[in-house]
Amino acid sequence: MTRIDFYFNVTDKFRQVTELATDALKERRRLFIFTTDADAASMLESALWSHPPTGFLPHCRSNHPLGAETPIVIDWQGQNLLHDDILINLTPEHPPFFSRFRELIEVVGLEEDDRSTARTRFRFYRERGYEIESYDVAGQ
C-alpha cells in the first residue's frame, strides 16, 4: 500500500520539493513530480537547476527521450508514468494514479485554499485506509 506523507505550512513549495528531491536522490530513489500545468513545470525546472547553489538536480519532463533513465521526472498530464517509486503531488486534487507508487508526498502551502484542498485529499486517503504521516515545516 502506498505510504503517504503530508508536508504542511510550506512557505515555498518549489524549495521544499528541491529539498525532498535532494534527500531522495541521496538514497537513490526516483521521483515523479506532478504539477498543475506546463507553466508550473517550467518554474519547478528553474528551481531544480538552481538547487543546490553549486549544482543542479537531474531532471526532465516525462516526454523527454531520457525520461526513463532520469531520476526526477516532471509531468502535468499523468499519462506517461515512467516509474513507481515516489510521487510528489503539487496539484489541488489527488492524482488518480497515486496508488501505483510506493510513496506519495503532498506539499501544502500556507494559503487557505491550498490548506482546504489538502484537507479534502487527506480525508480521501484516510477513508480508503491509507496510513498518513504529517510534517509541520513551519519556520524551517
Contacts in CASP RR format, 6 or more apart in sequence:
PFRMAT RR
TARGET T0000
AUTHOR 0000-0000-0000
METHOD contacts of the structure
MODEL  1
MTRIDFYFNVTDKFRQVTELATDALKERRRLFIFTTDADAASMLESALWS
HPPTGFLPHCRSNHPLGAETPIVIDWQGQNLLHDDILINLTPEHPPFFSR
FRELIEVVGLEEDDRSTARTRFRFYRERGYEIESYDVAGQ
1 99 0 8 1.000
1 129 0 8 1.000
1 130 0 8 1.000
1 131 0 8 1.000
2 98 0 8 1.000
2 99 0 8 1.000
2 101 0 8 1.000
2 102 0 8 1.000
2 103 0 8 1.000
2 104 0 8 1.000
2 130 0 8 1.000
3 102 0 8 1.000
3 103 0 8 1.000
3 104 0 8 1.000
3 131 0 8 1.000
3 133 0 8 1.000
4 103 0 8 1.000
4 104 0 8 1.000
4 105 0 8 1.000
4 106 0 8 1.000
4 125 0 8 1.000
4 130 0 8 1.000
4 131 0 8 1.000
4 132 0 8 1.000
4 133 0 8 1.000
5 103 0 8 1.000
5 104 0 8 1.000
5 105 0 8 1.000
5 106 0 8 1.000
5 132 0 8 1.000
5 133 0 8 1.000
5 134 0 8 1.000
5 135 0 8 1.000
6 105 0 8 1.000
6 106 0 8 1.000
6 108 0 8 1.000
6 118 0 8 1.000
6 122 0 8 1.000
6 132 0 8 1.000
6 133 0 8 1.000
6 134 0 8 1.000
6 135 0 8 1.000
7 16 0 8 1.000
7 20 0 8 1.000
7 105 0 8 1.000
7 106 0 8 1.000
7 107 0 8 1.000
7 108 0 8 1.000
7 135 0 8 1.000
7 137 0 8 1.000
8 108 0 8 1.000
8 109 0 8 1.000
8 115 0 8 1.000
8 118 0 8 1.000
8 134 0 8 1.000
8 135 0 8 1.000
8 136 0 8 1.000
8 137 0 8 1.000
9 108 0 8 1.000
9 109 0 8 1.000
9 110 0 8 1.000
9 136 0 8 1.000
9 137 0 8 1.000
9 138 0 8 1.000
9 139 0 8 1.000
10 16 0 8 1.000
10 107 0 8 1.000
10 108 0 8 1.000
10 109 0 8 1.000
10 110 0 8 1.000
10 137 0 8 1.000
11 109 0 8 1.000
11 110 0 8 1.000
11 139 0 8 1.000
13 90 0 8 1.000
13 107 0 8 1.000
13 109 0 8 1.000
14 43 0 8 1.000
14 44 0 8 1.000
14 47 0 8 1.000
15 47 0 8 1.000
15 51 0 8 1.000
16 107 0 8 1.000
16 137 0 8 1.000
17 33 0 8 1.000
17 44 0 8 1.000
17 47 0 8 1.000
17 88 0 8 1.000
17 90 0 8 1.000
17 107 0 8 1.000
18 47 0 8 1.000
18 48 0 8 1.000
18 51 0 8 1.000
18 57 0 8 1.000
19 51 0 8 1.000
20 31 0 8 1.000
20 88 0 8 1.000
20 105 0 8 1.000
20 107 0 8 1.000
21 31 0 8 1.000
21 33 0 8 1.000
21 48 0 8 1.000
21 57 0 8 1.000
21 59 0 8 1.000
21 72 0 8 1.000
21 88 0 8 1.000
22 51 0 8 1.000
22 52 0 8 1.000
22 57 0 8 1.000
24 30 0 8 1.000
24 31 0 8 1.000
24 71 0 8 1.000
24 86 0 8 1.000
25 57 0 8 1.000
25 58 0 8 1.000
25 71 0 8 1.000
25 72 0 8 1.000
29 71 0 8 1.000
29 85 0 8 1.000
29 86 0 8 1.000
30 71 0 8 1.000
30 72 0 8 1.000
30 73 0 8 1.000
30 83 0 8 1.000
30 85 0 8 1.000
30 86 0 8 1.000
31 71 0 8 1.000
31 72 0 8 1.000
31 73 0 8 1.000
31 85 0 8 1.000
31 86 0 8 1.000
31 87 0 8 1.000
31 88 0 8 1.000
32 62 0 8 1.000
32 73 0 8 1.000
32 75 0 8 1.000
32 81 0 8 1.000
32 82 0 8 1.000
32 83 0 8 1.000
32 85 0 8 1.000
32 86 0 8 1.000
32 87 0 8 1.000
32 88 0 8 1.000
32 101 0 8 1.000
33 44 0 8 1.000
33 72 0 8 1.000
33 73 0 8 1.000
33 74 0 8 1.000
33 75 0 8 1.000
33 87 0 8 1.000
33 88 0 8 1.000
33 90 0 8 1.000
34 75 0 8 1.000
34 76 0 8 1.000
34 78 0 8 1.000
34 87 0 8 1.000
34 88 0 8 1.000
34 89 0 8 1.000
34 90 0 8 1.000
34 91 0 8 1.000
34 95 0 8 1.000
35 41 0 8 1.000
35 44 0 8 1.000
35 74 0 8 1.000
35 75 0 8 1.000
35 76 0 8 1.000
35 90 0 8 1.000
35 91 0 8 1.000
36 76 0 8 1.000
36 90 0 8 1.000
36 91 0 8 1.000
36 92 0 8 1.000
37 76 0 8 1.000
38 76 0 8 1.000
40 76 0 8 1.000
40 90 0 8 1.000
41 61 0 8 1.000
41 74 0 8 1.000
41 75 0 8 1.000
41 76 0 8 1.000
44 74 0 8 1.000
44 90 0 8 1.000
45 59 0 8 1.000
45 74 0 8 1.000
48 56 0 8 1.000
48 57 0 8 1.000
48 59 0 8 1.000
48 72 0 8 1.000
49 56 0 8 1.000
49 57 0 8 1.000
50 56 0 8 1.000
51 57 0 8 1.000
57 72 0 8 1.000
58 70 0 8 1.000
58 71 0 8 1.000
58 72 0 8 1.000
59 70 0 8 1.000
59 71 0 8 1.000
59 72 0 8 1.000
59 73 0 8 1.000
59 74 0 8 1.000
60 66 0 8 1.000
60 67 0 8 1.000
60 70 0 8 1.000
60 72 0 8 1.000
60 73 0 8 1.000
60 74 0 8 1.000
61 67 0 8 1.000
61 73 0 8 1.000
61 74 0 8 1.000
61 75 0 8 1.000
62 73 0 8 1.000
62 74 0 8 1.000
62 75 0 8 1.000
62 77 0 8 1.000
62 78 0 8 1.000
62 79 0 8 1.000
62 80 0 8 1.000
62 81 0 8 1.000
62 82 0 8 1.000
63 80 0 8 1.000
64 70 0 8 1.000
67 73 0 8 1.000
67 82 0 8 1.000
68 82 0 8 1.000
68 83 0 8 1.000
73 82 0 8 1.000
73 83 0 8 1.000
75 81 0 8 1.000
78 95 0 8 1.000
78 97 0 8 1.000
81 97 0 8 1.000
81 100 0 8 1.000
84 100 0 8 1.000
84 101 0 8 1.000
84 102 0 8 1.000
85 101 0 8 1.000
85 102 0 8 1.000
85 103 0 8 1.000
86 101 0 8 1.000
86 102 0 8 1.000
86 103 0 8 1.000
86 104 0 8 1.000
86 105 0 8 1.000
87 95 0 8 1.000
87 97 0 8 1.000
87 98 0 8 1.000
87 101 0 8 1.000
87 103 0 8 1.000
87 104 0 8 1.000
87 105 0 8 1.000
88 104 0 8 1.000
88 105 0 8 1.000
88 107 0 8 1.000
89 95 0 8 1.000
89 98 0 8 1.000
89 104 0 8 1.000
89 105 0 8 1.000
89 106 0 8 1.000
89 107 0 8 1.000
89 121 0 8 1.000
90 107 0 8 1.000
92 113 0 8 1.000
92 114 0 8 1.000
92 117 0 8 1.000
93 117 0 8 1.000
93 121 0 8 1.000
94 121 0 8 1.000
94 124 0 8 1.000
94 125 0 8 1.000
95 104 0 8 1.000
98 104 0 8 1.000
104 125 0 8 1.000
106 118 0 8 1.000
106 121 0 8 1.000
106 122 0 8 1.000
108 114 0 8 1.000
108 115 0 8 1.000
108 118 0 8 1.000
109 115 0 8 1.000
109 118 0 8 1.000
122 132 0 8 1.000
125 132 0 8 1.000
126 132 0 8 1.000
END
